[in-house]
Amino acid sequence: MGMALDELARSAIAALLHATGESQTDLAVALGVSQAQVSRRQSGAAVWSLADCEAVAAHYGITAHDLLAGPTRAAEALPAERRRVPGRHVPGARSAVVDGGV
């Protein structure tokens, strides 16, 4: 048996956050909720409602069906312009480059 829907949603959202380089805070702002609410939903302490899933999917430019199909499908459905590209600044995303003091 596969994952439960709540697990699929959490893992798909985690994959989308990673693929776009967004933080939970970025997603929270887009959804109009607090980062703590996103964190609770992502940790499993609270669940993503269907309305939440629709809002998340719309934010990433995918369908709720793609989101609930799991992380692979959600990431594959992500529009190219939403994908993290090395060197492109994503507002709110932490930089992986460390300044060597130069």
Residue, then its C-alpha position, 0 to 999 in steps of 0.5 A: m500500500g502507498m502513502a496516505l494522502d496527508e503524507l503525499a501532500r507533505s512530501a510533495i510540498a517538501a519536494l516543491l519547496h526544494a525544487t523552487g528554493e523557497s522556504q516555509t516562510d515564503l510559502a506561508v506568505a504566499l498562502g497568507v498563513s504563518q510560518a509556524q502553521v506551515s511548519r506544523r502541517q509539514s511536520g504532521a502535527a496538523v494536516w493540509s486541508l483540501a483547500d490548502c492543497e488547492a492553494v499550494a498547487a495554485h501557488y506553484g502553478i500545478t494542479a491539486h491532482d499533481l500535488l496529491a499524486g506525490p513528490t515525483r509527479a508534483a516536481e515533474a509538473l512544476p513549470a520550468e520558470r518556477r524551478r530553482v536555477p543556479g545563480r538565480h535569486v529566489p526571494g527569501a531563499r537562503s544562498a548556498v554560496v559562501d562569501g570567501g571574504v573577497 
